[in-house]
Amino acid sequence: MERGFEQAISSIERQTHELHFIEQRQRVTVTQLCDFFSISPATARRDLDALAERGKIQRVHGGAIPIRQAPPELPVVNRLAEQLEEKQRIGRAAADLIADGDTVFLGNGTTVLEVARNLLGRKNLTVITNSLMVLNLMGDSPDITLISLGGQLRRSELSMIGHITEQALAELRADKVIIGVHAIDAKHGLTGQYLPEAMTDRAILKIGRKAIVVVDHTKFGRLATAFLAPVNAIDLIVTDTGIDPEIESALTSQGARVMKA
């Protein structure tokens, strides 16, 4: 890289090159940017701040990592085996947070389903859900009071969403809400691919005294289309030990509490 790169092109052009550099290496430091692009540390930091403001990267201590666009999500039945061991550990840890006598909302998704598996056999629980998979799993549990929400069926997730679901949620309260999410980023919060589902998930979060997100490490540092909530709207994130320490630190700096199973 020739000297004078800092002055030779516009800041937007330079940042485009820097973004490509970051995406190739997955993690870069300010020093690496300075050396490769022959720019000053002040310019490198300004460029990283500008890229972060545009939602292209996530700033971490001394540098940056890329924010990845979350890939299209497969139907829920096709995701059952993905990160299964991690999801099982998360499910056990999250289920241990549920006390006898609790009313708990269980959302849709494969990680929440593992929470439900670990609640089977419990007594004196009330479970509210919009997930057909949770209903099917817990329907034969005589000691669990099961409340099912109606609404519009989202076939790919086997869950109920939409206005009717949200109207029913307005009449309910839970001690704990447990949901999964498609993507989490410290700055951009919790996001999903389908706006109507995100709107229903917002209504779900409102009914709980405590909001818990269960998610494996592959969902962090990603961004999807539909905004759900900032990370500080969540009381606890339960994940696995594969979470990147820099991402965990960024989340906690935003007020999130992270528990690793």
C-alpha positions in Angstrom: 0.0 0.0 0.0 1.5 3.3 -1.1 2.1 6.1 1.4 -0.4 8.9 1.3 -3.5 6.6 1.0 -5.1 8.7 3.7 -5.1 11.8 1.4 -5.3 10.0 -1.9 -9.0 9.0 -1.8 -12.1 10.1 0.0 -12.9 8.8 3.4 -15.9 6.8 2.1 -13.7 5.0 -0.5 -11.0 4.4 2.2 -13.7 3.0 4.6 -14.9 0.7 1.8 -11.4 -0.8 1.5 -11.1 -1.0 5.2 -14.4 -2.9 5.5 -13.2 -5.4 3.0 -10.0 -5.8 4.9 -11.9 -6.4 8.2 -14.3 -8.9 6.5 -11.3 -10.8 5.1 -9.5 -11.1 8.4 -12.6 -11.2 10.7 -10.8 -9.2 13.4 -8.4 -6.3 13.0 -6.6 -3.8 15.3 -6.1 -0.1 14.9 -2.4 -0.8 14.4 -3.1 -3.3 11.6 -5.2 -0.7 9.8 -2.6 2.0 10.2 0.2 -0.3 8.9 -1.8 -1.6 5.9 -3.4 1.6 4.8 -0.6 4.0 5.9 -3.0 6.1 7.9 -2.7 7.7 11.4 -4.3 6.1 14.5 -6.7 9.0 14.8 -7.9 8.4 11.2 -8.2 4.7 11.7 -10.3 5.2 14.8 -12.6 7.7 13.1 -13.0 5.3 10.2 -13.9 2.5 12.5 -16.4 4.7 14.4 -18.0 5.7 11.1 -18.3 2.1 9.9 -19.8 1.1 13.3 -22.3 3.9 13.0 -23.3 2.6 9.6 -23.9 -0.9 11.1 -21.0 -2.5 9.1 -18.7 -3.5 12.0 -18.7 -3.9 15.7 -16.0 -2.0 17.7 -14.1 -4.1 20.1 -11.2 -3.3 22.4 -8.4 -2.0 20.2 -10.0 -2.7 16.9 -13.1 -4.1 15.2 -14.9 -7.3 14.0 -17.4 -7.5 11.1 -21.2 -7.6 11.7 -22.4 -10.5 9.6 -25.8 -10.4 7.9 -27.7 -13.3 9.4 -28.3 -16.1 6.8 -31.8 -17.1 5.8 -33.3 -19.2 8.6 -34.3 -22.8 7.7 -37.7 -24.1 8.8 -37.8 -25.0 12.5 -37.9 -28.8 11.8 -34.7 -28.5 9.8 -32.9 -26.8 12.6 -33.5 -29.4 15.3 -30.0 -31.0 14.9 -28.0 -27.7 14.6 -25.7 -27.0 17.6 -27.8 -29.7 19.4 -25.3 -30.2 22.2 -25.1 -26.5 22.9 -28.8 -26.1 22.8 -29.3 -29.0 25.2 -26.9 -27.4 27.7 -28.7 -24.0 27.3 -32.0 -25.7 27.8 -31.0 -27.3 31.1 -29.5 -24.1 32.4 -32.5 -22.0 31.5 -35.0 -24.6 32.9 -33.1 -24.4 36.2 -34.1 -20.7 36.4 -37.8 -21.7 36.6 -39.1 -22.1 40.1 -42.1 -24.2 41.3 -45.2 -22.1 41.0 -43.9 -19.9 38.2 -45.9 -18.8 35.2 -43.5 -18.9 32.2 -43.9 -18.0 28.6 -42.1 -20.3 26.2 -41.7 -19.0 22.6 -41.0 -20.8 19.4 -37.7 -22.2 18.2 -35.4 -25.1 18.7 -33.5 -23.8 21.7 -36.7 -22.9 23.6 -37.9 -26.4 22.8 -34.9 -27.8 24.8 -36.0 -25.6 27.7 -39.4 -27.2 27.5 -38.0 -30.7 27.5 -36.2 -29.9 30.7 -39.5 -28.7 32.3 -41.3 -32.0 31.7 -42.2 -33.7 35.0 -42.2 -30.4 36.9 -45.3 -29.7 39.0 -47.2 -26.6 39.7 -46.1 -24.7 36.6 -48.2 -22.7 34.2 -46.8 -22.5 30.7 -48.0 -20.1 28.1 -46.9 -20.6 24.5 -47.4 -19.7 20.9 -45.4 -22.7 19.7 -47.1 -25.8 18.3 -44.0 -27.8 19.1 -44.1 -26.9 22.8 -47.8 -27.7 22.9 -47.2 -31.1 21.3 -44.3 -31.8 23.7 -46.0 -30.7 26.9 -49.6 -31.6 26.1 -49.5 -34.9 28.1 -48.0 -33.3 31.2 -50.8 -33.5 33.8 -49.1 -31.3 36.4 -48.4 -28.4 34.0 -51.2 -25.9 33.2 -50.8 -25.2 29.5 -52.2 -22.1 27.9 -52.1 -22.0 24.1 -52.3 -18.7 22.1 -54.3 -18.5 18.9 -53.5 -16.4 15.9 -52.0 -16.8 12.4 -49.9 -19.8 11.8 -46.4 -19.2 10.7 -45.8 -22.6 9.1 -42.0 -22.4 8.9 -41.8 -21.9 12.6 -44.9 -23.8 13.6 -45.9 -20.8 15.8 -48.8 -18.4 16.1 -48.2 -14.7 15.4 -50.1 -11.6 14.5 -52.9 -9.4 15.8 -55.0 -12.2 17.5 -51.9 -13.5 19.3 -51.0 -10.0 20.4 -54.5 -9.4 21.7 -54.4 -12.5 23.8 -51.0 -11.6 25.2 -52.4 -8.3 26.4 -54.6 -10.3 28.8 -51.7 -12.3 30.3 -48.8 -11.9 32.6 -45.8 -14.2 33.3 -43.0 -14.4 35.9 -40.5 -15.2 33.1 -40.5 -15.0 29.3 -38.1 -17.3 27.5 -37.6 -16.7 23.8 -35.1 -17.5 21.1 -33.8 -15.0 18.5 -32.3 -15.1 15.0 -29.5 -12.5 15.5 -27.9 -10.5 18.3 -25.5 -7.6 18.1 -24.4 -5.4 21.0 -25.2 -2.1 19.3 -28.1 -3.1 17.0 -29.9 -5.4 19.5 -32.1 -8.4 18.8 -33.2 -8.8 15.2 -35.2 -11.3 13.1 -36.0 -11.9 9.5 -39.8 -11.5 9.6 -41.3 -8.3 10.8 -44.8 -9.6 11.8 -43.0 -12.2 14.0 -40.8 -9.5 15.6 -43.9 -7.4 16.4 -45.5 -10.4 18.2 -42.2 -11.1 20.0 -42.3 -7.4 21.3 -45.7 -8.1 22.7 -44.4 -11.3 24.3 -41.6 -9.4 26.0 -44.0 -7.0 27.6 -45.9 -9.7 29.6 -42.9 -11.0 31.6 -41.4 -9.7 34.8 -38.1 -11.2 33.6 -37.1 -11.6 30.0 -34.6 -14.4 29.1 -33.2 -15.0 25.7 -31.8 -18.5 24.9 -29.4 -18.6 22.0 -26.4 -20.5 20.9 -23.1 -18.7 20.0 -23.6 -18.7 16.3 -26.3 -16.0 16.5 -24.0 -13.3 18.0 -22.4 -10.6 16.0 -25.2 -10.9 13.4 -27.8 -8.5 12.1 -31.2 -9.3 10.4 -33.9 -7.1 8.9 -36.5 -6.7 11.6 -35.6 -5.0 14.9 -37.0 -6.6 18.0 -35.4 -5.0 21.1 -32.2 -3.5 22.4 -30.0 -5.8 24.4 -30.7 -3.8 27.6 -34.4 -4.8 27.3 -33.4 -8.4 28.2 -32.7 -9.4 31.8 -30.5 -12.4 30.9 -29.0 -14.1 27.8 -28.3 -17.8 28.3 -25.8 -19.1 25.8 -23.0 -21.6 25.4 -19.3 -21.3 26.1 -18.6 -20.8 22.4 -19.5 -17.1 22.6 -16.6 -14.8 21.5 -15.2 -13.0 24.7 -15.1 -9.7 22.8 -18.8 -10.0 21.9 -19.7 -11.0 25.4 -17.8 -7.9 26.8 -19.6 -5.7 24.3 -23.0 -7.1 25.4 -22.3 -6.6 29.1 -21.1 -3.1 28.4 -24.6 -2.4 27.0 -26.2 -3.7 30.2 -26.9 -7.3 29.2 -26.2 -10.1 31.7 -24.8 -13.2 30.0 -24.9 -16.7 31.4 -22.9 -19.5 29.8 -23.9 -23.1 29.9 
